[in-house]
């Protein structure tokens, strides 16, 4: 792998460079001390990946991401964000612009060394997972997934109007949700529940930013929320979210708990989708979007066993095709499409104009 390390801090360039140099799959490192140089290197050298500080001279990280997008430069970008309100807002903006993931810079609280080691551990896990994902994509399994995707119907049939829309995403999810959710009109006749892998502290701001772009209401879910039509409930980062019928009534409520990780994730798409299967059975539409790994497959299997319809994002538009591909290879998908086509099919399922 050829990686660009873009950071105006000499210390961080050295720390990240020394660490990345120890990884067996890293072949070449390039360094940029400002956003202008980072953009130039990215366009000229065409690296496999870039780590990007958000607050840099000449161009900040958001400006670099916008220019990369404008130039159709599609290399994955790992963003480094300060642990502050400004840093969180910029990091959420970076994810909406297609950043692969966000890493928190050490804050100095509780020991600088410990937080720096946590940064290295997370960086190693992300890069290892990404390399594994790229290897899988180059093997025959991808050909199998592509073949399976081409065999699904272009428009799945819905035998009864669904009662719930459930979506799951990981790496690249914020920018994809930003392409789907604004297309859903006000007065949408069903609740929407979303599990998105995010660092704790980011989901409330992302929900608020997404709400400003949408006609439906978007909120970070709270324990005990009643599911209402025309409202989208985003699982809080760092918690597990399920849906359950209130005992003695027909109300369906959100439950948010501090349960352990599942598939290395909180929230877990599997946990949310499995609970949807129990409550809504075949009267749900599930959407599996870009992300590493296979979170969601177990929940989708339970949904499909009860007759629910499943839509998956295609490989061309997925930043990482892992989660959709796993669902396709398991034979759980009714349709594979771009985010815009997925939005159209969601509206079709509820008899809405597209």
DAHURA-V547399 format. One record per backbone hydrogen bond with DSSP energy under -1.0 kcal/mol. CO is the residue of the C=O (numbers start at 1). NH is the residue of the N-H. If there is no record, write none. Layout:
# DAHURA-V547399
CO|NH ; CO|NH
This chain:
# DAHURA-V547399
1|27 ; 1|28 ; 2|48 ; 2|49 ; 3|30 ; 4|51 ; 5|32 ; 6|53 ; 9|13 ; 10|14 ; 11|15 ; 12|16 ; 13|17 ; 14|18 ; 15|19 ; 16|20 ; 17|21 ; 19|22 ; 20|23 ; 23|26 ; 28|3 ; 30|5 ; 32|7 ; 34|38 ; 35|39 ; 36|40 ; 37|41 ; 38|42 ; 39|43 ; 40|44 ; 41|45 ; 49|4 ; 50|78 ; 51|6 ; 52|80 ; 54|61 ; 57|35 ; 57|59 ; 60|64 ; 61|65 ; 62|66 ; 63|67 ; 64|68 ; 65|69 ; 66|70 ; 67|71 ; 68|73 ; 69|72 ; 76|50 ; 77|100 ; 78|52 ; 79|103 ; 80|54 ; 81|105 ; 82|84 ; 84|88 ; 85|89 ; 86|90 ; 87|91 ; 88|92 ; 89|93 ; 90|94 ; 91|95 ; 92|96 ; 93|97 ; 94|99 ; 95|98 ; 101|79 ; 103|81 ; 111|115 ; 112|116 ; 113|117 ; 114|118 ; 115|119 ; 116|120 ; 117|121 ; 118|122 ; 119|123 ; 120|124 ; 121|125 ; 122|126 ; 123|127 ; 124|128 ; 125|129 ; 126|130 ; 127|131 ; 128|132 ; 129|133 ; 130|134 ; 131|135 ; 132|136 ; 133|137 ; 134|138 ; 136|139 ; 139|142 ; 140|144 ; 141|145 ; 142|146 ; 143|147 ; 144|148 ; 145|149 ; 146|150 ; 149|152 ; 164|285 ; 165|193 ; 166|287 ; 167|195 ; 168|289 ; 169|197 ; 170|173 ; 172|176 ; 173|177 ; 174|178 ; 176|179 ; 176|180 ; 177|181 ; 180|183 ; 181|184 ; 185|188 ; 190|230 ; 191|165 ; 192|233 ; 193|167 ; 194|235 ; 195|169 ; 199|202 ; 202|206 ; 203|207 ; 204|208 ; 205|209 ; 206|210 ; 207|211 ; 208|212 ; 210|213 ; 217|232 ; 219|234 ; 222|225 ; 225|254 ; 228|231 ; 230|217 ; 231|192 ; 232|219 ; 233|194 ; 234|221 ; 236|239 ; 240|257 ; 242|255 ; 244|253 ; 246|249 ; 251|246 ; 252|227 ; 253|244 ; 254|224 ; 255|242 ; 257|240 ; 257|259 ; 265|262 ; 266|238 ; 268|272 ; 269|273 ; 270|274 ; 271|275 ; 272|276 ; 273|277 ; 274|278 ; 275|279 ; 276|280 ; 277|281 ; 280|283 ; 283|163 ; 284|309 ; 285|166 ; 286|311 ; 287|168 ; 288|313 ; 290|170 ; 291|323 ; 294|297 ; 296|300 ; 297|301 ; 298|302 ; 299|303 ; 300|304 ; 301|305 ; 303|308 ; 304|307 ; 309|286 ; 310|334 ; 310|335 ; 311|288 ; 312|337 ; 320|291 ; 321|325 ; 322|326 ; 323|327 ; 324|328 ; 325|329 ; 326|330 ; 327|332 ; 328|331 ; 335|312 ; 337|314 ; 338|342 ; 339|343 ; 340|344 ; 341|345 ; 342|346 ; 343|347 ; 344|348 ; 345|349 ; 346|350 ; 347|352 ; 348|351
